[in-house]
Amino acid sequence: MNTASFLSMTKALRLGFSVACGLALWMGTSGCGEPPPPTPIPAAEIPKTLENTFSSASPAMKEAMGTAARALEGGDQSVALESLEELSRQPDLTPEQRDAAARAALTVRGSILEAASKGDEAAKAYLEQQRARK
């Protein structure tokens, strides 16, 4: 093999490697076009976030949001979760309202799971009830 063909082959290999790396990087960052999962809202921020997000909502939506917020403030996480999940299923929510309800529900569900893992019997019973419904 002469020097010219060796250099030509080296350039082709570098180009192929660069294309392969670029393609791998593009595929790795593009995902499948799915949005990232929602991030939980810190528990202390949920009532204020819901109040701000639902300030222009219909009276029925505000009432549902209020039920969830009051349940959270009263420590009744199972009622709060049920209310938030019901709220997030409403068809006439704005994307921001749906996102806030889903993120709040994610936080509350996490709190219930954590309480159950620490031996909270009410949390365990609620989770068992949820599993039985499905």
N, C-alpha and C positions, 0 to 999 in steps of 0.2 A: 504494500500500500504506500502510495507516495504522499508527500506532505500536503499537496493541494486537496486530495480526496479526504485525508484525515481531517483537515481544517473544515472542509465542507460538511463532513459528517458530524463534527463537534458542534458547528453552528446549528445544524438541524436538530441535534439532541437538545441543545440549549433552548431553541425555539419551542420544541415539543414539551420540554419540562416547564417552560414559562406558561404555555397555554394550559397545560394540565393544572398547574398551581392556580392560575387565574380562574379556571373553571371550578376547581374545588372551593376556592374562596367564595366565588359567586353563589354556588349551590349551598354552601354552609351558612351564608348570611341571608339568603332569600327564603329559606324555610319552604313551606308548602303554601305560602300566601295566607296563612292563618294569623289572626292577630294574637299578640301575646296574651296569656291569661291575665285576668284582673288581679290587681294587688289589693290586699286587705287595707281597710281604713283603720288607723289606730282607734281602739275602742272608745277612748275619751272624746274623739272627734266626731263620732257617728252622729249624735243628735244635731250638732251644729251643721255638719255637712248635709244631712238630709233636709234640715230647715232651709238652708241656702239654696239647695238644688231644687226643692219642691215649692219655692216661694211663689212661682207663677202657675202652679198646677191647679187643676180643678179642685173644688171643695172635697169631692170624694177621695181624690188622690191625697190631698192634704190630711184628711182624716185617717186614711190608712197609714200614712207616714207618721202621723202623730201617735197612733196606736203602737207602732214599732218603737218610737222614741220613748214613750212613756214606759213601755215594758222594759226597755233597756235601763232606764233610770231607776226603775223599781227592782231591778235585778232578775226579772223573769225572762231569761234568755230564750227559753223554748217558745214563748209567745212572740217575742221579738223576731226570732228566726222565721216562724210561720208567717208573720205579718210581712216581713221583708221579702220572703220568697213569693208570697201572693202578690205583693206590690210589683215585683220585678216581672211578673207574668202579664201585667196589664198591657194591652195592645197600644194604647195611646200615649205611652211615655216617650219623652224625648230621649235621644241616645245618652245624654248626660244623666238624666234621671234613672234610666235603666242601669247604667254603669254604677251610679252611687248606690242603688239598692242592692245590686249584685255584690259589690265590694263590701258593703256593710254586712250582708248575709254571710259572706265568706269569713269575715272577722268573728261574727257571732257563732257560726258553726265551729270555727277553730277553738273558741272559748269553751263551747260545750264538749268538744272532743277532749280538750285538755282537762277539764273538770272530771270527765268520766275516767280518764287515765289515772287521775289522782284519787279515785275511789268515790266520787260524788254519786250517790245512789240515784238521785233525781235525774242527773245527766245520763247515767247508764240506762235508766228506764225510758227516757225520752228517745235515746238512740235505738233501743230495742223496738220501741213503738214505730219509729221511722222505718226500720228494716222490715218490720212485719207488714207495713203498708205497701211496700214495693214488690 
